[in-house]
Amino acid sequence: MIHGPLLPLAEQAKAEGELGVAMVRYRQSAMRKLAGFCLLLAGVLISLSPAPAAASGPTEAIRRLNGELLDTMQHAATLGVKGRYQKLEPIVFKTFDVPYMARLSIGPSWASLTPDQKKRAARAYGRYVAAVYATRFDGYSGERFEVLGEQKIKRGTLVKSQIVKSDGEPVSISYLVHDNVVGYQIRDVYLTGTISELATRRSEFAGILRSNGIDGLIASLNKKADDLQG
């Protein structure tokens, strides 16, 4: 039992304790309200954010290539053959799986090449492809590109497309596209829908490889790339 002057002190301590509890509850309530407001704000911001762009796919890769080729054709005279080559070379190395195409075109002897020879062969192959495209798409007279659809096959996705000439005649071009580490890349091109460019080049390269070896083929491809640029 408490007597004398200690009683008011005890009551004061009790009141202070009750006040402290009330302050803690107030802070907890305020924090809960703030957390709820933050969640609501985050939801509003997410709903207002633009939707992410659609993931790139085989068809989109071919559409981008077609756009670059059409732009090259429309500015062909201004660019000239060298300008067209300079524009298309980085596009070829980005859009085409050049090391794979070089390996398939060279054939079994690829396995015996040194890393440096493989690198130089792929580089020469890509230069040659870019030069061929620079001479092939050398003007514009109303042509248009159309993508007709895609078909899943064992080795990737076959994207069917065509170039419609100014007179309305369609020329079929199909692309074998593969999902590589860097994205969707072209691994073969089928002219008129059936003629494989890889098979054609493998036949062309075979004689050079027999006569002059890999270094002779690399030199030949680089010379062709230079000659096609005039």
C-alpha positions as CSV (number, residue, x, y, z in Angstrom):
1,M,0.0,0.0,0.0
2,I,1.4,3.4,-1.1
3,H,1.1,6.4,1.2
4,G,1.9,10.1,1.1
5,P,3.7,11.9,-1.8
6,L,4.4,8.6,-3.7
7,L,0.7,8.2,-4.8
8,P,0.6,11.2,-7.2
9,L,3.9,9.9,-8.7
10,A,2.5,6.5,-9.3
11,E,-0.6,7.9,-10.9
12,Q,1.5,10.1,-13.1
13,A,3.6,7.1,-14.2
14,K,0.4,5.2,-15.0
15,A,-0.9,8.1,-17.1
16,E,2.4,8.4,-18.9
17,G,2.3,4.7,-19.7
18,E,-1.2,4.9,-21.1
19,L,-0.2,7.9,-23.2
20,G,2.9,5.9,-24.5
21,V,0.6,3.0,-25.5
22,A,-1.8,5.3,-27.3
23,M,1.1,7.0,-29.2
24,V,2.4,3.6,-30.3
25,R,-1.0,2.5,-31.6
26,Y,-1.4,5.9,-33.4
27,R,1.9,5.4,-35.1
28,Q,1.0,1.8,-36.1
29,S,-2.3,3.0,-37.6
30,A,-0.6,5.8,-39.5
31,M,2.0,3.4,-40.9
32,R,-0.7,1.0,-42.0
33,K,-2.6,3.9,-43.8
34,L,0.7,5.0,-45.4
35,A,1.5,1.5,-46.6
36,G,-2.0,1.2,-48.1
37,F,-1.6,4.5,-49.9
38,C,1.7,3.5,-51.4
39,L,0.3,0.2,-52.7
40,L,-2.6,2.1,-54.2
41,L,-0.2,4.6,-55.8
42,A,1.9,1.8,-57.2
43,G,-1.1,0.2,-58.7
44,V,-2.1,3.5,-60.4
45,L,1.4,3.9,-61.8
46,I,1.5,0.4,-63.2
47,S,-1.9,0.8,-64.8
48,L,-0.7,4.1,-66.4
49,S,2.6,2.6,-67.7
50,P,2.8,1.7,-71.4
51,A,2.4,-2.0,-72.2
52,P,5.7,-3.7,-73.0
53,A,6.5,-4.1,-76.6
54,A,5.6,-7.4,-78.2
55,A,8.5,-9.9,-78.2
56,S,10.4,-10.2,-81.4
57,G,9.8,-13.3,-83.4
58,P,10.7,-14.9,-86.8
59,T,8.2,-12.9,-88.8
60,E,9.3,-9.6,-87.1
61,A,12.9,-10.3,-88.0
62,I,12.0,-10.8,-91.7
63,R,9.8,-7.6,-91.7
64,R,12.8,-5.6,-90.3
65,L,15.0,-7.0,-93.0
66,N,12.4,-6.3,-95.7
67,G,12.2,-2.7,-94.4
68,E,15.9,-2.2,-94.6
69,L,16.0,-3.7,-98.1
70,L,13.1,-1.5,-99.3
71,D,14.8,1.6,-97.9
72,T,18.0,0.6,-99.7
73,M,16.2,0.2,-103.0
74,Q,14.4,3.5,-102.6
75,H,17.8,5.3,-102.1
76,A,19.8,3.1,-104.4
77,A,20.9,5.8,-106.8
78,T,21.9,8.2,-104.1
79,L,23.8,5.5,-102.2
80,G,25.5,3.9,-105.1
81,V,26.8,0.4,-104.9
82,K,29.4,1.1,-102.2
83,G,26.9,3.1,-100.1
84,R,24.4,0.2,-100.4
85,Y,27.1,-2.2,-99.3
86,Q,28.1,-0.1,-96.3
87,K,24.4,0.2,-95.3
88,L,23.7,-3.5,-95.7
89,E,26.9,-5.1,-94.3
90,P,26.0,-4.5,-90.6
91,I,22.5,-5.6,-91.3
92,V,23.7,-8.9,-92.8
93,F,25.9,-9.7,-89.9
94,K,23.1,-8.9,-87.4
95,T,20.2,-10.6,-89.3
96,F,22.0,-13.6,-90.7
97,D,23.7,-16.4,-88.7
98,V,26.8,-15.9,-90.7
99,P,29.1,-18.4,-88.9
100,Y,26.5,-21.1,-89.2
101,M,26.0,-20.4,-92.9
102,A,29.7,-20.3,-93.6
103,R,30.1,-23.6,-91.8
104,L,27.3,-25.3,-93.8
105,S,28.6,-23.9,-97.0
106,I,32.1,-25.0,-96.5
107,G,31.1,-28.5,-95.4
108,P,33.0,-31.2,-93.5
109,S,36.4,-29.4,-93.8
110,W,35.1,-26.8,-91.4
111,A,35.9,-29.1,-88.5
112,S,39.6,-29.1,-89.3
113,L,39.9,-25.3,-89.5
114,T,41.8,-23.2,-86.9
115,P,39.7,-20.7,-84.9
116,D,41.4,-17.9,-86.9
117,Q,40.5,-19.5,-90.2
118,K,36.9,-20.0,-89.1
119,K,36.7,-16.3,-88.1
120,R,38.2,-15.1,-91.4
121,A,36.0,-17.5,-93.4
122,A,32.8,-16.2,-91.7
123,R,33.9,-12.6,-92.2
124,A,34.6,-13.2,-95.9
125,Y,31.3,-15.0,-96.3
126,G,29.3,-12.2,-94.7
127,R,31.0,-9.6,-96.8
128,Y,30.2,-11.6,-99.9
129,V,26.5,-11.9,-99.0
130,A,26.3,-8.1,-98.3
131,A,27.9,-7.4,-101.7
132,V,25.4,-9.7,-103.4
133,Y,22.5,-7.9,-101.8
134,A,24.0,-4.5,-102.6
135,T,24.0,-5.4,-106.3
136,R,20.7,-7.3,-106.2
137,F,18.6,-4.5,-104.6
138,D,19.9,-1.7,-106.9
139,G,16.8,0.3,-107.7
140,Y,13.1,0.9,-106.9
141,S,10.1,1.0,-109.3
142,G,7.2,0.4,-107.0
143,E,8.2,-3.1,-105.6
144,R,6.8,-4.2,-102.3
145,F,7.5,-6.9,-99.8
146,E,4.9,-9.1,-98.3
147,V,5.2,-11.7,-95.4
148,L,2.8,-14.5,-96.0
149,G,3.1,-16.5,-92.8
150,E,5.4,-18.8,-90.9
151,Q,5.6,-22.5,-90.4
152,K,7.4,-24.4,-87.6
153,I,9.8,-27.0,-88.9
154,K,12.4,-29.3,-87.4
155,R,15.3,-26.9,-87.9
156,G,13.5,-23.7,-86.9
157,T,10.8,-21.5,-88.4
158,L,10.2,-21.1,-92.1
159,V,8.9,-17.6,-92.9
160,K,7.3,-17.3,-96.3
161,S,7.4,-14.0,-98.1
162,Q,7.5,-12.5,-101.5
163,I,8.6,-9.5,-103.5
164,V,5.8,-8.2,-105.7
165,K,7.3,-6.5,-108.8
166,S,5.9,-3.2,-110.1
167,D,4.0,-5.2,-112.8
168,G,2.3,-7.3,-110.1
169,E,4.4,-10.5,-110.6
170,P,5.3,-12.1,-107.2
171,V,8.7,-13.6,-106.5
172,S,8.7,-16.1,-103.7
173,I,11.5,-15.9,-101.0
174,S,11.4,-18.0,-97.9
175,Y,13.7,-17.7,-94.9
176,L,14.7,-20.4,-92.4
177,V,14.9,-18.5,-89.1
178,H,16.4,-19.9,-85.9
179,D,16.2,-18.6,-82.3
180,N,19.8,-18.0,-81.4
181,V,21.4,-16.6,-78.3
182,V,21.4,-13.1,-79.9
183,G,17.8,-13.4,-81.2
184,Y,16.1,-14.7,-84.3
185,Q,18.5,-15.0,-87.2
186,I,18.3,-16.3,-90.8
187,R,20.1,-19.6,-91.5
188,D,19.1,-20.1,-95.1
189,V,17.2,-18.4,-97.9
190,Y,15.1,-20.3,-100.4
191,L,14.7,-18.5,-103.7
192,T,11.4,-19.2,-105.6
193,G,10.5,-21.1,-102.4
194,T,12.7,-24.2,-103.1
195,I,16.3,-23.3,-104.1
196,S,18.5,-23.3,-101.0
197,E,21.3,-20.6,-101.1
198,L,23.3,-22.7,-98.7
199,A,23.2,-25.7,-101.0
200,T,24.0,-23.5,-104.0
201,R,27.0,-22.0,-102.3
202,R,28.3,-25.3,-101.0
203,S,28.4,-26.5,-104.5
204,E,30.2,-23.4,-105.7
205,F,32.7,-23.5,-102.8
206,A,33.6,-27.2,-103.2
207,G,35.7,-26.7,-106.3
208,I,37.6,-23.8,-104.8
209,L,38.3,-25.7,-101.6
210,R,39.6,-28.7,-103.6
211,S,42.0,-26.5,-105.6
212,N,43.1,-23.8,-103.2
213,G,42.0,-24.8,-99.7
214,I,40.4,-22.6,-97.2
215,D,42.8,-19.7,-97.6
216,G,42.0,-19.7,-101.3
217,L,38.3,-19.7,-100.6
218,I,38.6,-16.8,-98.2
219,A,40.6,-14.8,-100.7
220,S,38.1,-15.6,-103.4
221,L,35.1,-14.5,-101.3
222,N,36.8,-11.2,-100.4
223,K,37.8,-10.5,-104.0
224,K,34.2,-11.2,-105.1
225,A,32.9,-8.8,-102.4
226,D,35.3,-6.1,-103.6
227,D,34.6,-6.7,-107.3
228,L,30.8,-6.5,-106.8
229,Q,31.3,-3.1,-105.3
230,G,32.8,-1.9,-108.5
